[in-house]
Amino acid sequence: MSAGQVLVAVLFTVSLGLVAAVEIASRREGSRVPSLGDVCGVVMRYRVGPLPVGRIAMFGFWWWLGWHLLAR
């Protein structure tokens, strides 16, 4: 494994840890931090006229993520 691959793996692990920490913080009683599900719900409702831009953006994000993490 090269140093670049190790760095990417460490950064990916740190980012997953931060997402988990924010999700845990959002689940506390009286927290003003929105959960990941709340954020996704707001994005999914976004529309520009009849075009569901939020749904297209979420589809594109998951497609990009799957392509980069699962296609190799």
C-alpha positions as CSV (number, residue, x, y, z in Angstrom):
1,M,0.0,0.0,0.0
2,S,1.4,3.4,-0.9
3,A,1.4,6.4,1.3
4,G,-1.3,8.0,-0.8
5,Q,-3.6,5.1,-0.3
6,V,-3.0,5.1,3.4
7,L,-3.8,8.8,3.6
8,V,-7.0,8.4,1.7
9,A,-8.1,5.5,3.9
10,V,-7.3,7.5,7.1
11,L,-9.2,10.6,5.7
12,F,-12.2,8.3,4.8
13,T,-12.2,6.8,8.3
14,V,-12.1,10.2,9.9
15,S,-14.9,11.5,7.7
16,L,-17.1,8.5,8.6
17,G,-16.3,9.2,12.3
18,L,-17.3,12.8,12.0
19,V,-20.6,11.8,10.3
20,A,-21.3,9.3,13.1
21,A,-20.5,12.0,15.7
22,V,-22.9,14.5,14.1
23,E,-25.6,11.8,13.9
24,I,-25.1,10.9,17.5
25,A,-25.2,14.6,18.5
26,S,-28.5,15.0,16.6
27,R,-30.1,12.1,18.5
28,R,-29.6,13.7,21.9
29,E,-32.6,15.1,23.8
30,G,-33.2,18.8,22.9
31,S,-30.5,18.8,20.2
32,R,-30.8,21.5,17.5
33,V,-28.5,19.6,15.1
34,P,-30.5,18.0,12.3
35,S,-30.1,14.2,11.7
36,L,-28.9,12.9,8.4
37,G,-32.4,11.8,7.6
38,D,-33.8,15.3,8.2
39,V,-31.2,16.8,5.9
40,C,-31.9,14.2,3.2
41,G,-35.7,14.9,3.6
42,V,-35.2,18.7,3.1
43,V,-33.0,18.1,0.0
44,M,-35.4,15.6,-1.5
45,R,-38.3,18.1,-1.3
46,Y,-36.4,20.8,-3.2
47,R,-38.0,21.6,-6.5
48,V,-37.4,24.1,-9.3
49,G,-40.8,24.4,-11.0
50,P,-41.9,20.9,-11.9
51,L,-38.3,19.5,-11.8
52,P,-37.4,17.6,-8.6
53,V,-33.8,19.0,-8.4
54,G,-33.3,17.6,-4.9
55,R,-34.1,14.0,-6.0
56,I,-31.9,14.3,-9.0
57,A,-29.0,15.6,-6.8
58,M,-29.5,12.8,-4.3
59,F,-29.5,10.2,-7.1
60,G,-26.4,11.7,-8.6
61,F,-24.6,11.7,-5.2
62,W,-25.4,8.1,-4.5
63,W,-24.4,7.1,-8.1
64,W,-21.1,9.0,-7.7
65,L,-20.5,7.4,-4.3
66,G,-21.3,3.9,-5.5
67,W,-19.2,4.3,-8.6
68,H,-16.2,5.4,-6.6
69,L,-16.5,3.0,-3.7
70,L,-17.9,-0.1,-5.4
71,A,-16.9,-0.1,-9.0
72,R,-13.3,-1.1,-8.4
